[in-house]
């Protein structure tokens, strides 16, 4: 490789502009431009400096060849990854401000380091940032709890169970309606997910004007491709044109929210009802590629590959450990434990603890327990109380859901209930937008103020913003189980066409009816 081409390759490979490269070697930008074009050859002193800085031999720079062996080239040199090419979810210091917010939420005594967290966040993605991220991880790992922190939030099942409130309501499941209810749970989850999938990631400052402009406010139907025009698409920053629409699909498109429900069914099929957290981690590695996982799940997946087993896989360099990822994975454990919220929550715990801690775990337990209760009653307040009864009453999540429930009982309006969620949690912050508690509050409020109407409730969950597909799916799942498939209108069910596409290896597309029959089989195995 000729010297001009090699200099260009070294500069661009290091993500340096010509100005930055020039500053490194104390020359002008024009000099670098001439070196790369071949108009001028660098002075020998500059060639030597470039050779030393990039660890490239003089033979390679001057003669265009390097006769050294691989061993000679790398002897004494540090081998390290190309950090600039690493996904942010996999590079801990890229999310160091989220780590700070998460640590403060947990009551960890880290506020004295706030400026350091901020400074590290501003550094380029390189070895220095990686090393400082390691230091901050050690600080977080060893931090004590601030004085007078008002919550007690364990991450082990015995400790969680010791902090529950009693749920004295007897639950009796109507066996004659069980298939209809399980069918409703599957279909309700899929319809709610599809409703929110079209606008996943949008913020309400664009979402609400769009809904009003397209005649869908208050939201009452799927967003359709025919809602769009070139003028509308130019008006908004959100990439509407690249999203799936209900009037164009041939079944539910691939989505992590529905992948996890099918994956949970596969885990029960392979490992049985006594599956372990390690079984779940093994299934994750075997059944999907790394890119199928996001945030906390991506961190956990990478930790499995590095040899970290649950629960360490949830803790090691995981700033997303209380985000919504576990909450979207618990539905199937509710499906196969109708009328038994304690067992549903236990299975959810075994799944959640591989990637989450504290409220991240509680979110999955709460949802699984609610669905198990919904198999026995349509009473939304009882369903919520049954979910709350399986998580610590001393936790932030219990406090958040209880606030929604108590406000509803005291006559707080729908508008005020959702405004309170936006006031407490910032949808424009990744941590606020994706945190378990913010989205669980939306689920609870949508169930209550939707008055048992599945369509109205999933629309309410999606219209509120935050994690739209996750919340629509959870609300649809709970109400689908409570009301049965007959309560899901054709306007919601028809576009799904009875089919669910997945990215799970060896599974691909499944019939929803087949998923229902396997669920009933797993119920009978109790």
C-alpha positions in Angstrom: 0.0 0.0 0.0 1.5 3.4 -1.0 2.2 6.0 1.6 -0.6 8.4 0.7 -3.2 5.7 0.8 -1.8 4.2 4.1 -1.8 7.7 5.8 -5.4 8.2 4.8 -6.3 4.7 6.1 -4.6 5.3 9.4 -6.3 8.7 9.9 -9.8 7.6 8.9 -9.5 4.4 10.9 -8.8 6.4 14.0 -11.8 8.6 13.3 -9.6 11.7 13.0 -10.4 14.7 10.8 -7.5 16.2 8.7 -7.4 19.0 11.2 -7.1 16.6 14.2 -4.5 14.5 12.4 -2.5 17.7 11.6 -2.6 18.8 15.2 -1.2 15.5 16.4 1.9 15.9 14.2 2.2 19.7 14.4 1.6 20.5 10.8 -1.1 22.3 8.8 -4.3 20.7 7.5 -3.1 21.5 4.0 0.0 19.4 4.6 -2.1 16.4 5.5 -4.2 17.0 2.5 -1.1 17.0 0.3 0.3 13.9 2.0 -2.9 12.0 1.3 -3.1 13.1 -2.3 0.5 12.2 -3.0 1.5 15.7 -4.0 4.0 16.0 -1.1 5.9 13.3 0.8 6.2 13.9 4.6 9.6 14.7 6.1 11.4 11.7 7.5 10.9 13.0 11.1 7.1 13.1 10.5 7.1 9.6 9.0 8.9 8.4 12.2 6.3 10.2 14.4 3.4 8.6 12.4 5.1 5.2 12.6 5.5 5.4 16.4 2.0 6.8 17.0 0.1 4.1 15.0 2.5 1.3 15.7 3.2 0.8 11.9 6.6 -0.1 10.7 8.7 2.3 8.6 8.9 -0.4 5.9 5.1 -0.3 5.6 5.0 3.5 5.4 8.0 4.1 3.1 8.2 0.9 1.0 4.5 -0.1 1.2 5.4 -3.5 2.6 6.1 -5.0 6.0 8.2 -8.2 6.2 7.8 -8.7 9.9 6.1 -11.8 11.2 2.8 -11.4 13.1 4.6 -12.2 16.3 7.1 -9.4 15.6 4.5 -6.9 14.8 2.5 -7.4 18.0 5.3 -8.2 20.4 5.1 -5.7 23.3 2.0 -4.0 21.9 -1.4 -4.0 23.7 -4.1 -5.7 21.8 -7.5 -3.9 22.3 -10.8 -3.7 20.6 -11.9 -0.9 18.2 -14.1 0.9 20.7 -15.6 3.2 18.2 -17.2 0.3 16.5 -18.8 -1.2 19.6 -22.5 -0.8 20.1 -23.3 1.7 22.9 -25.3 -0.9 24.8 -22.2 -3.0 24.9 -19.8 -0.3 26.0 -20.6 0.5 29.6 -19.2 4.1 29.8 -21.3 5.1 26.8 -24.2 4.8 29.2 -22.5 6.3 32.3 -25.1 9.0 32.8 -27.8 6.3 32.9 -25.7 4.5 35.4 -25.6 7.6 37.6 -29.4 8.1 37.4 -30.0 4.5 38.1 -27.6 4.5 41.1 -29.3 7.6 42.6 -32.7 6.0 42.1 -31.5 2.9 44.0 -30.3 5.2 46.9 -26.6 4.5 46.3 -24.3 7.1 47.8 -22.7 8.3 44.6 -23.7 12.0 44.3 -20.2 13.2 45.3 -19.0 11.7 42.0 -21.6 13.4 39.8 -19.1 15.6 38.1 -16.9 12.6 37.3 -19.8 10.7 35.8 -20.5 13.8 33.6 -16.9 14.2 32.6 -16.5 10.6 31.6 -19.7 10.8 29.5 -18.1 13.6 27.4 -15.0 11.6 26.5 -14.5 10.0 23.1 -15.1 6.3 22.9 -11.5 5.0 23.6 -9.3 3.2 26.0 -9.3 6.1 28.5 -13.1 6.2 28.6 -13.1 2.4 29.1 -10.7 2.5 32.0 -12.5 5.4 33.7 -15.8 3.5 33.2 -14.2 0.5 35.1 -13.4 2.9 37.9 -16.9 4.2 38.1 -18.3 0.6 38.0 -16.2 -0.2 41.1 -17.5 2.9 42.8 -21.1 1.9 42.1 -20.5 -1.7 43.1 -19.1 -0.7 46.4 -21.3 2.2 47.2 -23.3 2.2 50.4 -26.9 3.4 50.7 -27.7 7.0 51.5 -29.0 7.8 55.0 -32.7 7.6 55.4 -33.4 6.0 52.0 -37.1 5.1 52.4 -37.3 1.9 50.4 -36.2 -1.7 51.0 -35.7 -3.5 47.7 -34.2 -7.0 47.7 -33.3 -9.0 44.6 -33.7 -12.6 46.0 -37.0 -14.5 46.0 -37.1 -15.3 49.8 -36.5 -11.7 50.7 -39.0 -10.4 48.1 -41.7 -12.8 49.5 -41.0 -11.7 53.1 -42.0 -8.2 52.2 -45.4 -8.9 50.5 -48.8 -7.9 51.6 -51.5 -10.5 51.9 -53.9 -11.1 48.9 -56.9 -12.8 50.6 -59.2 -12.9 47.6 -60.0 -16.5 46.6 -59.4 -17.3 42.9 -61.5 -19.9 41.0 -60.8 -20.4 37.3 -63.6 -21.5 35.0 -62.1 -24.4 33.1 -64.8 -24.2 30.4 -63.6 -20.7 29.5 -59.9 -21.3 29.9 -59.1 -21.8 26.2 -61.0 -18.7 25.2 -59.1 -16.7 27.9 -55.7 -18.0 26.9 -56.6 -17.3 23.2 -57.5 -13.7 24.3 -54.3 -13.3 26.2 -52.1 -14.2 23.2 -54.2 -12.2 20.7 -54.6 -9.2 23.0 -50.8 -9.1 23.6 -50.1 -9.2 19.9 -52.7 -6.6 18.9 -51.5 -4.2 21.6 -47.9 -4.7 20.6 -48.8 -4.0 16.9 -50.7 -0.8 17.8 -47.6 0.5 19.6 -45.0 -0.9 17.3 -45.8 1.6 14.5 -44.7 4.5 16.7 -42.2 2.9 19.1 -39.7 5.6 20.1 -41.9 8.6 19.3 -42.3 11.3 21.9 -45.7 12.9 22.6 -44.7 16.4 21.3 -44.9 14.8 17.9 -47.2 11.9 18.5 -50.3 13.9 19.7 -50.2 16.4 16.9 -49.9 13.5 14.4 -52.8 11.7 15.9 -55.0 14.8 15.7 -53.9 15.6 12.2 -54.8 12.1 11.0 -58.2 11.9 12.8 -57.1 9.4 15.4 -57.3 11.4 18.6 -58.2 10.2 21.1 -56.6 7.1 19.7 -59.2 4.5 18.7 -57.6 2.4 15.9 -54.4 1.3 14.3 -52.2 3.8 12.6 -52.4 3.1 8.8 -50.1 3.7 5.9 -53.0 5.6 4.3 -52.7 8.1 7.2 -49.5 9.3 5.7 -48.8 11.9 3.0 -45.5 13.4 1.8 -46.5 16.6 3.6 -47.1 14.9 6.9 -43.9 12.9 6.7 -41.9 16.1 6.1 -43.5 17.8 9.0 -42.3 15.3 11.7 -38.8 14.1 12.7 -40.1 10.7 13.6 -39.5 8.2 10.6 -43.1 7.2 10.0 -42.3 5.9 6.5 -39.9 3.2 7.8 -42.4 1.7 10.2 -44.8 -1.3 9.8 -48.5 -0.5 9.5 -51.5 -2.7 10.2 -53.0 -2.2 6.8 -49.8 -3.7 5.1 -48.9 -6.7 7.3 -49.6 -10.4 6.7 -49.3 -11.2 10.4 -47.7 -9.7 13.5 -44.1 -8.6 12.5 -41.1 -9.7 14.4 -40.9 -7.8 17.7 -38.9 -8.5 20.9 -42.1 -8.2 23.0 -43.7 -11.2 21.2 -40.4 -13.1 20.7 -40.1 -13.3 24.5 -43.5 -14.9 24.9 -42.7 -17.6 22.3 -39.3 -18.0 23.8 -40.8 -18.6 27.3 -43.0 -21.3 25.8 -39.9 -23.0 24.3 -38.1 -22.8 27.7 -41.1 -24.5 29.4 -41.2 -27.1 26.6 -37.5 -27.9 26.9 -36.8 -27.5 30.6 -40.2 -27.9 32.2 -41.9 -25.8 34.8 -38.9 -26.2 37.2 -36.5 -24.3 34.7 -33.7 -22.4 36.3 -32.2 -19.0 35.6 -29.3 -20.7 34.0 -31.7 -22.6 31.7 -33.1 -19.3 30.5 -29.6 -17.9 29.8 -28.7 -21.0 27.8 -31.9 -20.6 25.8 -31.2 -17.0 25.0 -27.8 -17.8 23.6 -29.1 -20.8 21.7 -32.3 -19.3 20.2 -31.5 -15.8 19.0 -28.6 -13.7 17.8 -27.1 -10.9 20.0 -28.9 -8.3 18.0 -32.3 -9.6 19.0 -31.6 -8.3 22.5 -31.7 -4.6 23.7 -30.4 -2.6 26.7 -30.3 -4.8 29.8 -30.9 -8.0 27.8 -28.0 -7.2 25.4 -25.8 -6.6 28.4 -26.9 -9.9 30.0 -26.4 -11.8 26.7 -22.8 -10.5 26.4 -22.2 -11.3 30.1 -23.4 -14.9 29.5 -20.9 -15.3 26.6 -18.1 -13.9 28.9 -19.0 -16.5 31.6 -21.0 -14.4 34.0 -23.9 -16.6 35.3 -27.2 -15.3 36.8 -27.5 -13.3 39.0 -24.1 -11.8 38.3 -25.1 -11.4 34.6 -27.7 -8.9 35.7 -25.2 -6.8 37.8 -22.0 -6.6 35.8 -21.8 -3.3 34.1 -25.5 -3.1 33.5 -26.8 0.4 33.8 -30.2 -0.7 32.5 -30.9 -3.1 35.3 -34.3 -1.6 36.3 -35.5 -0.8 32.7 -38.6 -2.4 31.2 -37.0 -5.4 29.5 -38.0 -7.9 32.2 -41.5 -6.6 32.5 -42.2 -7.5 28.9 -41.1 -11.1 29.4 -43.4 -12.3 32.1 -46.7 -12.9 30.4 -46.3 -16.6 29.6 -45.7 -17.4 33.2 -49.1 -15.9 33.9 -50.7 -17.8 31.1 -49.6 -21.2 32.4 -50.5 -20.5 36.0 -54.2 -19.4 35.8 -55.5 -18.6 39.3 -52.0 -19.1 40.9 -50.3 -15.6 41.0 -47.6 -16.8 43.4 -46.3 -19.5 41.0 -46.6 -17.1 38.1 -44.5 -14.5 40.0 -41.9 -17.2 41.0 -41.4 -18.2 37.4 -41.2 -14.6 36.4 -38.5 -14.1 39.1 -36.4 -16.9 37.7 -36.6 -15.3 34.3 -36.1 -11.7 35.4 -33.1 -12.2 37.6 -30.8 -13.1 34.7 -30.8 -9.4 33.5 -32.5 -7.2 36.2 -32.5 -6.3 39.8 -35.0 -4.8 42.3 -37.8 -3.0 40.5 -36.7 -4.5 37.2 -37.5 -7.9 38.7 -40.6 -6.7 40.4 -42.1 -5.5 37.1 -42.0 -8.9 35.6 -43.4 -10.5 38.7 -46.2 -7.9 38.9 -47.3 -8.5 35.3 -47.2 -12.3 35.5 -49.2 -12.3 38.7 -51.8 -9.9 37.3 -52.4 -12.2 34.3 -52.7 -15.3 36.6 -55.4 -13.4 38.5 -57.1 -12.2 35.3 -57.7 -15.8 34.5 -60.1 -15.9 37.5 -61.7 -12.4 37.5 -62.5 -9.5 35.3 -62.3 -7.0 38.2 -59.4 -4.7 37.3 -58.8 -3.5 40.8 -58.5 -7.1 42.0 -56.2 -7.9 39.1 -53.9 -5.0 40.1 -54.1 -5.9 43.8 -53.1 -9.5 42.9 -50.1 -8.2 41.1 -49.1 -5.9 43.9 -49.4 -8.8 46.4 -46.4 -10.5 44.8 -43.9 -7.7 45.1 -42.3 -5.9 48.1 -44.7 -3.4 49.6 -41.5 -1.4 50.6 -40.5 -0.9 46.9 -40.8 2.1 44.6 -42.8 0.0 42.1 -45.4 -0.9 44.8 -45.6 2.8 45.8 -46.0 3.9 42.1 -48.8 1.4 41.3 -50.5 2.0 44.6 -50.6 5.7 43.9 -52.4 5.1 40.6 -54.9 2.8 42.2 -55.6 5.0 45.2 -56.0 8.1 42.9 -58.5 6.2 40.8 -60.5 5.2 43.9 -60.5 8.8 45.1 -61.8 10.1 41.8 -58.7 11.5 40.2 -59.5 12.1 36.5 -57.9 10.2 33.7 -56.2 13.3 32.4 -54.7 14.1 35.8 -53.6 10.5 36.3 -51.6 10.5 33.1 -50.2 14.0 33.6 -48.8 12.8 37.0 -46.9 10.1 35.2 -45.4 12.6 32.8 -44.6 14.9 35.6 -42.7 12.2 37.6 -40.9 10.5 34.7 -39.3 12.3 31.8 -40.1 10.7 28.5 -37.3 12.7 26.8 -34.7 11.0 29.0 -33.8 7.4 28.0 -33.8 6.4 31.7 -37.2 7.9 32.3 -38.7 6.7 29.0 -37.6 3.1 29.4 -37.7 2.6 33.2 -40.0 -0.2 34.6 -41.9 2.1 37.0 -42.9 4.7 34.5 -44.3 2.1 32.1 -45.9 0.0 34.8 -47.8 3.1 35.9 -49.1 3.6 32.4 -50.2 0.0 32.3 -52.0 0.3 35.6 -53.7 3.6 34.6 -54.8 2.3 31.2 -56.3 -0.8 32.8 -58.3 1.3 35.3 -59.4 4.2 33.1 -60.1 1.9 30.1 -63.0 0.4 32.1 -62.3 -3.1 30.8 -62.6 -2.2 27.1 -59.6 -3.7 25.4 -59.5 -1.4 22.4 -59.9 1.7 24.5 -57.3 0.5 27.0 -54.5 -0.4 24.6 -55.1 2.9 22.8 -54.7 4.8 26.1 -51.5 2.9 26.9 -50.0 3.7 23.5 -51.2 7.3 23.2 -49.5 8.2 26.5 -46.1 7.7 24.9 -43.1 6.2 26.6 -42.5 2.5 25.5 -45.6 2.2 23.3 -45.3 -1.3 22.0 -44.4 -2.8 25.4 -47.3 -1.1 27.2 -49.9 -1.8 24.6 -48.8 -5.5 24.6 -49.0 -5.8 28.4 -52.4 -4.1 28.7 -53.7 -6.3 25.8 -52.4 -9.4 27.4 -54.1 -8.7 30.8 -57.4 -7.7 29.4 -57.3 -10.5 26.8 -57.0 -13.0 29.6 -59.7 -11.4 31.7 -62.2 -10.9 28.9 -61.4 -13.7 26.5 -60.8 -13.7 22.7 -64.5 -12.8 22.1 -63.9 -9.3 23.5 -61.3 -8.5 20.9 -62.9 -6.8 18.0 -62.3 -7.7 14.4 -60.8 -4.3 13.8 -57.9 -5.4 16.0 -57.7 -9.1 15.2 -58.1 -9.1 11.4 -54.8 -7.6 10.4 -52.9 -10.1 12.6 -54.3 -12.9 10.4 -53.7 -15.5 13.1 -50.0 -15.5 12.5 -47.0 -14.3 14.5 -43.5 -13.8 12.9 -40.5 -14.4 15.2 -36.7 -14.2 14.8 -36.2 -17.2 17.0 -33.9 -19.8 15.4 -35.8 -22.8 13.9 -39.2 -21.2 14.7 -39.9 -18.4 12.2 -43.6 -17.9 11.8 -46.1 -19.6 14.2 -49.8 -19.9 14.2 -51.4 -18.2 17.3 -53.8 -21.2 17.6 -50.8 -23.5 17.9 -49.3 -21.3 20.7 -52.6 -21.5 22.5 -52.8 -25.3 22.4 -49.2 -25.6 23.7 -50.1 -23.2 26.5 -53.0 -25.4 27.5 -50.7 -28.4 27.5 -48.3 -26.6 29.9 -51.3 -25.7 32.2 -52.3 -29.3 32.4 -48.7 -30.3 33.4 -49.1 -28.5 36.8 
